[in-house]
Each structure stands twice: as structure tokens, then as C-alpha cells.
């Protein structure tokens, strides 16, 4: 069986959950005797070691990163990839990495992975929303199978696009363990001197970081703890204004970019990891936190309860009082936090890339 993956997600990012997902799928497929994978990545500076995959099992075309991630690189790779696809013959499976099909790729079956409906639920946040929704409306009817990363994600797909549930399959992601780093532990100790709450990732409005700032202020925890936010870039003007308004400048610590080592140390040392998002298709950070023994306070919306089960403390992001009281309880209830740590490790262990790969392979075989 020949399985083809295109350049799309690798043209737009050098690192990220979607890129890791396809790397892990190809890594698994390289262990299957009757499967040959091909990836026309094109110009890319991906951080994932595709070239370490056995070339006899995984044919990866990757060119030197002469263009940064973005649309210019995307267009260049689309042109190069379509020319290259002409001589590749007919594939058994073409697994798209994003929303568009490369027209010159010949394949017997088409598969897509649907990660979330964030664009559909929060269209005002995305300047490219019309293009994305147009591409999805064209793509989904043409697919022979659609992988959804959670049941919540599948419900959204049916709700917004009327996709026949019979051609969908829920296959959960795996979670990659993060390695601890003594050097990053020293860096962290220099940045954070008190107990701290931890937030990880981007901060658009649907992630509800401002709700966390409000809870941090209204509970009075700002006087005894720090709030550490990793990744997501520098503070916006609105975030700076809120932090100044609530006199929290000394308590809110932002690290715009973060290594895996520093992230692991931050999870391991946090009093609590907080995940306040309104909408998630899957959600890696709470599982990463659980793997490293960090208790979690999480939103009760979208896929999060489905993925995290009964391990976290939960709250309603639409009710600030619910957020405040849950935050206080999660910080103060030592016994419940210990239970959250123990249960969290059990839940996180359920998600592994071997299982994800096996279920994806089963889907490919059923499509043939």
C-alpha cells in the first residue's frame, strides 16, 4: 500500500501539533511491512526528523529552507509538488495535510484529518476565514474518509458541514513525552521565585486568557503566587492594560517563546496548570501537564472533558464566579490535587502514537 502526504501543513509551519501528528503517523507506518509512505514536503525547515525515517519505507522530498513559513513558500511548494506528483504514479491513499487537494496527485482513496471548528465558531478572529471555509466546503464531500480527533470534533463537523457520520472515524492523538532539562530548570528558577499557576500557548480571545487574568485578580492569588504564561508571543496592548489595571505587573510573567525542556520543567514545577479555553478539538497541553505530574484546572467545554475524563478540576468559562471558586479550590485543596495528579497520569497514559498509528492504518486498509 502506497500512502501519500502533501506539503501543505509543512509549508505553513516548521513546528506545531499538525506537523508532529503527520510525523508520528509516518514514523508508525515505516514499521509496517506492506506500507510505503511518500511525503512531498518541498521547501521546509520542519523541526521534526523526517529524514531519520528509513528511506526504504518513507520517501521524503525535503528541500533547503530558502523561504520562511507562509503563503509564498506554500505557493512554491504547490507548483513544485504538482510537477513531482506527475511522475509518482497512482497512490492507494492520499492523506491531505490541510484543506486543499493537490490536483496532480493520483490516488484511489482520499483521507483528511479534521482537527477543530475554531474558524467556524470564531470567524471574526481569522482574517483568512472565508478562504478556509470555502476550502473545507469543497474538500469534505470529496473525501472517502475523515479522521476526527475527538467525538466533539466529529459533532462539529456534522453540525457545520452536514458530513455523513458513516464516513468519519474518531482517532485520538498520542501525546509525546517532554524531556526534563536541568539547564532549563535553572532558567525557570531565575524567572519565577514563588509558587505559580501555569498557562501555555497562544492567547486569542477564545482561549480565554483574559478570564484567567480576571480570576487571578479577583481571587487575590496575585498577592501570593505568580502566573507564568509560556509561548504565544509578547503581550498584546489589551493584555498589558488589564495587567496594569489590576496591578499585576510583578505577578504575571510572560515567556513569548519556549523550548520543550523549559516547558517540561514548568509543568513539573507548577502548583496548577490552567486551561480556560472556550473551544478545543483535542488539546495537548493538559495531557502534557498530567504526564509530568501537574494538576489541571480545565474548561468544561468542547472536547476537554472527553479527552481528560475525571482527572482535572473543572469550571464553566461562561461563569466567572465558577472560574474563581474552582481556581481557589484547586489551589487550596491539597488532597484533591494529589488525586488529580494520580488520576492525571493514568489518563495521559491512554494516549499514545502507537495506538493512533494502528487505528489510522486500519482506516487506510478499510478504504482500499
C-alpha positions as CSV (number, residue, x, y, z in Angstrom):
1,X,0.0,0.0,0.0
2,X,1.4,3.4,-1.0
3,X,0.3,6.4,1.1
4,X,1.0,9.9,0.0
5,X,1.2,13.1,2.2
6,X,1.4,16.6,0.8
7,X,3.3,19.7,1.6
8,X,0.5,21.9,2.9
9,X,1.0,22.0,6.7
10,X,4.8,22.0,6.4
11,X,4.7,25.0,4.1
12,X,2.8,27.0,6.8
13,X,4.7,25.9,9.9
14,X,8.1,24.5,11.0
15,X,6.7,23.2,14.3
16,X,3.2,22.5,15.7
17,X,0.7,19.9,16.6
18,X,-0.3,19.1,13.0
19,X,3.3,18.7,11.8
20,X,4.0,16.4,14.8
21,X,0.9,14.4,14.0
22,X,1.9,13.6,10.5
23,X,5.5,12.8,11.6
24,X,4.2,10.3,14.2
25,X,1.9,8.7,11.6
26,X,4.7,8.3,9.1
27,X,7.0,7.0,11.8
28,X,4.5,4.3,12.7
29,X,3.8,3.5,9.0
30,X,7.5,3.0,8.5
31,X,7.3,-0.1,10.8
32,X,4.5,-1.8,8.7
33,X,5.9,-4.3,6.2
34,X,3.5,-3.7,3.3
35,X,3.2,0.1,3.6
36,X,5.3,2.6,1.7
37,X,4.8,6.3,2.5
38,X,5.7,9.3,0.4
39,X,5.9,13.0,1.6
40,X,6.4,15.8,-0.9
41,X,7.4,18.3,1.7
42,X,9.3,20.6,-0.6
43,X,10.9,23.7,0.9
44,X,10.8,23.3,4.6
45,X,12.6,23.9,7.9
46,X,10.5,21.5,9.9
47,X,11.9,20.6,13.3
48,X,10.7,17.0,13.1
49,X,13.2,14.4,11.9
50,X,11.5,13.1,8.8
51,X,14.9,12.4,7.3
52,X,15.7,9.9,10.0
53,X,12.9,7.7,8.9
54,X,14.1,4.6,6.9
55,X,14.3,5.7,3.2
56,X,13.3,2.3,2.1
57,X,9.9,2.8,3.9
58,X,9.4,6.6,3.9
59,X,10.3,8.6,0.7
60,X,10.7,12.2,1.9
61,X,11.4,15.0,-0.5
62,X,12.6,18.0,1.5
63,X,14.4,21.0,0.1
64,X,16.6,23.5,1.9
65,X,14.6,26.2,3.7
66,X,15.1,29.1,1.3
67,X,11.7,30.7,2.2
68,X,10.1,31.2,5.6
69,X,6.8,29.5,6.5
70,X,3.9,31.3,4.9
71,X,2.0,31.7,1.6
72,X,5.0,32.3,-0.6
73,X,6.5,29.0,0.5
74,X,3.1,27.4,0.1
75,X,2.7,28.5,-3.5
76,X,6.3,27.5,-4.4
77,X,5.8,24.0,-2.9
78,X,2.4,23.7,-4.6
79,X,4.0,24.3,-8.0
80,X,7.0,22.0,-7.3
81,X,4.9,19.3,-5.7
82,X,2.4,19.1,-8.6
83,X,5.2,18.7,-11.1
84,X,6.8,16.0,-8.9
85,X,3.5,14.2,-8.4
86,X,3.2,13.6,-12.2
87,X,5.9,11.0,-12.1
88,X,4.9,9.3,-8.8
89,X,2.2,7.1,-10.3
90,X,-1.1,6.3,-8.6
91,X,-1.2,6.1,-4.8
92,X,-3.5,3.9,-2.8
93,X,-4.2,6.6,-0.2
94,X,-3.8,10.3,-0.4
95,X,-3.9,11.8,3.2
96,X,-4.2,15.5,2.8
97,X,-2.4,17.5,5.5
98,X,-4.6,20.5,5.2
99,X,-7.7,21.7,3.3
100,X,-6.8,21.6,-0.4
101,X,-6.1,18.7,-2.7
102,X,-3.1,18.8,-5.0
103,X,-4.7,18.3,-8.4
104,X,-1.8,16.3,-10.0
105,X,-1.7,13.7,-7.3
106,X,-3.4,10.5,-8.5
107,X,-4.9,8.3,-5.7
108,X,-7.6,5.7,-5.3
109,X,-8.8,7.0,-2.0
110,X,-8.8,10.4,-0.3
111,X,-8.4,10.8,3.5
112,X,-8.4,14.1,5.6
113,X,-8.0,14.8,9.3
114,X,-10.3,17.3,10.9
115,X,-8.8,19.0,13.9
116,X,-11.3,21.6,15.0
117,X,-14.0,24.1,14.0
118,X,-12.4,27.1,15.5
119,X,-12.8,29.1,12.3
120,X,-16.4,28.3,12.1
121,X,-17.1,29.2,15.8
122,X,-15.0,32.3,15.9
123,X,-14.8,33.7,12.3
124,X,-14.1,37.2,13.5
125,X,-10.7,36.1,14.8
126,X,-9.3,34.9,11.5
127,X,-8.5,37.1,8.5
128,X,-8.4,34.1,6.2
129,X,-11.7,32.7,7.4
130,X,-13.6,32.9,4.0
131,X,-10.8,31.1,2.2
132,X,-10.6,28.3,4.9
133,X,-14.4,27.8,5.0
134,X,-14.6,27.7,1.2
135,X,-11.8,25.1,1.0
136,X,-13.4,22.9,3.7
137,X,-16.8,23.1,2.0
138,X,-15.1,21.8,-1.2
139,X,-12.9,19.2,0.4
140,X,-15.2,17.3,2.8
141,X,-17.7,16.0,0.2
142,X,-14.8,14.6,-1.9
143,X,-13.2,12.6,1.0
144,X,-13.6,8.9,1.2
145,X,-12.9,9.0,5.0
146,X,-12.4,11.8,7.5
147,X,-10.5,11.3,10.7
148,X,-11.8,13.4,13.6
149,X,-9.5,13.9,16.6
150,X,-12.4,13.7,19.2
151,X,-16.1,13.0,19.3
152,X,-16.7,16.7,20.0
153,X,-14.8,17.4,16.8
154,X,-16.9,15.0,14.8
155,X,-20.2,16.6,16.2
156,X,-18.9,20.0,15.0
157,X,-18.1,18.5,11.6
158,X,-21.6,17.2,11.2
159,X,-23.2,20.4,12.6
160,X,-21.3,22.8,10.3
161,X,-20.9,20.8,7.1
162,X,-23.6,18.0,7.2
163,X,-21.0,15.3,6.7
164,X,-22.3,11.8,6.8
165,X,-21.1,10.4,10.2
166,X,-20.6,7.0,8.5
167,X,-17.5,8.2,6.6
168,X,-15.9,9.7,9.8
169,X,-13.8,7.9,12.3
170,X,-12.7,9.3,15.7
171,X,-8.9,8.6,16.2
172,X,-7.4,10.3,19.2
173,X,-3.9,11.8,19.0
174,X,-1.0,10.4,21.0
175,X,1.0,12.6,23.4
176,X,4.7,12.9,23.1
177,X,6.6,12.9,26.5
178,X,8.6,16.1,27.1
179,X,12.2,15.6,28.4
180,X,13.2,17.3,31.6
181,X,16.2,19.7,31.4
182,X,18.5,20.7,34.3
183,X,19.6,23.8,32.5
184,X,16.1,24.9,31.8
185,X,15.2,24.2,35.5
186,X,17.9,26.8,36.4
187,X,16.4,29.3,34.0
188,X,13.0,28.7,35.4
189,X,14.2,29.3,39.0
190,X,15.6,32.7,37.9
191,X,12.3,33.7,36.3
192,X,9.8,32.5,38.9
193,X,10.5,32.9,42.6
194,X,7.1,32.0,44.1
195,X,4.6,29.2,43.6
196,X,2.9,29.7,40.3
197,X,-0.1,29.0,38.1
198,X,0.8,27.9,34.5
199,X,-0.7,28.8,31.2
200,X,0.7,27.5,27.9
201,X,0.1,28.5,24.3
202,X,-1.5,31.2,22.1
203,X,-3.8,33.7,23.6
204,X,-6.6,34.6,21.1
205,X,-9.9,35.5,22.8
206,X,-11.4,32.0,22.5
207,X,-8.5,30.7,24.6
208,X,-9.9,32.9,27.5
209,X,-6.6,34.1,28.9
210,X,-8.2,37.3,29.9
211,X,-10.7,35.3,32.0
212,X,-7.7,33.7,33.7
213,X,-6.2,37.2,34.4
214,X,-9.5,38.2,35.9
215,X,-9.7,35.1,38.1
216,X,-6.1,35.6,39.2
217,X,-7.0,39.2,40.3
218,X,-10.4,38.5,41.8
219,X,-9.3,35.6,43.9
220,X,-6.4,37.6,45.4
221,X,-4.0,34.9,44.3
222,X,-1.9,37.5,42.6
223,X,-0.7,38.5,46.1
224,X,0.8,35.2,47.0
225,X,1.5,33.5,43.6
226,X,2.8,34.2,40.1
227,X,1.1,33.5,36.8
228,X,3.5,32.1,34.3
229,X,2.4,32.2,30.6
230,X,4.6,30.3,28.2
231,X,4.6,30.7,24.4
232,X,2.1,32.7,22.4
233,X,4.3,35.7,21.7
234,X,4.5,39.0,23.6
235,X,1.6,40.5,25.5
236,X,-0.9,42.5,23.4
237,X,-1.7,46.1,24.3
238,X,-5.1,45.0,25.8
239,X,-3.4,42.3,27.9
240,X,-0.9,44.9,29.2
241,X,-3.7,47.3,30.0
242,X,-5.6,44.6,32.0
243,X,-2.5,43.6,33.9
244,X,-1.6,47.2,34.7
245,X,-5.2,48.0,35.7
246,X,-5.2,45.2,38.2
247,X,-1.7,46.0,39.4
248,X,-0.4,42.5,38.5
249,X,2.8,43.5,36.6
250,X,5.0,41.9,39.2
251,X,3.0,38.7,39.3
252,X,2.4,37.9,35.6
253,X,5.5,36.5,33.9
254,X,5.4,36.1,30.1
255,X,7.9,34.0,28.1
256,X,7.0,34.5,24.5
257,X,8.9,31.6,23.1
258,X,9.7,28.4,24.9
259,X,11.7,25.2,24.4
260,X,10.4,21.7,25.2
261,X,12.8,21.5,28.1
262,X,11.6,24.7,29.7
263,X,8.0,23.7,29.1
264,X,8.6,20.3,30.8
265,X,10.2,22.0,33.8
266,X,7.4,24.5,34.0
267,X,4.7,21.7,34.0
268,X,6.7,19.8,36.7
269,X,7.1,22.7,39.0
270,X,3.6,24.4,38.7
271,X,1.1,24.4,41.5
272,X,-1.6,24.2,38.9
273,X,-1.9,24.2,35.1
274,X,-4.9,26.2,33.9
275,X,-6.7,25.5,30.6
276,X,-9.5,28.0,30.3
277,X,-10.3,27.7,26.5
278,X,-13.8,28.0,25.1
279,X,-13.2,25.5,22.3
280,X,-10.7,22.8,21.6
281,X,-10.6,20.0,19.0
282,X,-8.3,17.8,21.2
283,X,-6.0,19.7,23.4
284,X,-2.4,18.6,24.1
285,X,-1.4,20.9,27.0
286,X,-3.5,19.4,29.8
287,X,-2.3,15.9,28.9
288,X,1.3,17.1,28.8
289,X,0.8,18.6,32.2
290,X,-0.7,15.4,33.6
291,X,2.2,13.3,32.2
292,X,4.5,15.4,34.3
293,X,2.5,15.2,37.5
294,X,0.9,18.7,37.3
295,X,-2.7,19.0,38.5
296,X,-5.1,20.6,36.0
297,X,-7.9,23.1,36.1
298,X,-9.8,23.0,32.9
299,X,-12.8,24.3,31.0
300,X,-15.9,22.1,30.8
301,X,-16.5,23.0,27.2
302,X,-16.0,21.2,23.8
303,X,-13.6,18.2,23.8
304,X,-11.8,18.8,27.1
305,X,-13.9,16.6,29.4
306,X,-14.0,13.9,26.7
307,X,-10.2,13.8,26.5
308,X,-9.3,14.5,30.1
309,X,-12.1,12.5,31.8
310,X,-12.4,13.0,35.5
311,X,-8.8,14.0,36.2
312,X,-9.0,17.8,36.2
313,X,-10.8,20.3,38.4
314,X,-13.5,21.7,36.0
315,X,-15.2,25.1,35.7
316,X,-17.6,26.9,33.3
317,X,-15.8,29.5,31.3
318,X,-19.1,31.3,30.8
319,X,-19.4,31.9,34.5
320,X,-16.6,34.0,36.1
321,X,-17.7,33.0,39.6
322,X,-17.4,29.4,38.6
323,X,-13.9,30.1,37.4
324,X,-12.9,31.9,40.5
325,X,-14.2,29.4,43.0
326,X,-12.8,26.4,41.0
327,X,-9.4,28.2,40.9
328,X,-9.4,28.7,44.7
329,X,-10.4,25.2,45.4
330,X,-7.8,23.8,43.0
331,X,-5.0,25.8,44.8
332,X,-6.2,25.1,48.3
333,X,-7.5,21.5,48.3
334,X,-4.2,19.5,48.7
335,X,-6.0,16.2,48.9
336,X,-7.9,16.7,45.7
337,X,-4.8,18.0,43.9
338,X,-3.0,14.7,44.9
339,X,-5.9,12.8,43.4
340,X,-5.7,14.9,40.3
341,X,-2.1,14.1,39.9
342,X,-2.5,10.4,40.3
343,X,-5.6,10.2,38.0
344,X,-4.0,12.6,35.5
345,X,-1.0,10.2,35.0
346,X,-3.5,7.4,34.3
347,X,-5.5,9.4,31.8
348,X,-2.5,10.7,29.9
349,X,-1.1,7.2,29.6
350,X,-4.2,6.3,27.5
351,X,-3.0,8.5,24.6
352,X,0.0,7.1,22.6
353,X,1.1,7.4,19.0
354,X,1.3,3.6,18.6
355,X,-2.5,3.3,19.1
356,X,-3.1,6.3,16.9
357,X,-1.0,4.8,14.1
358,X,-2.7,1.4,14.4
359,X,-6.1,2.9,14.1
360,X,-5.1,5.1,11.2
361,X,-3.6,2.1,9.4
362,X,-6.9,0.2,10.0
363,X,-8.8,3.1,8.4
364,X,-6.4,3.1,5.3
365,X,-7.0,-0.6,4.9
366,X,-10.7,-0.3,5.0
367,X,-10.6,2.5,2.4
368,X,-8.8,0.3,-0.1
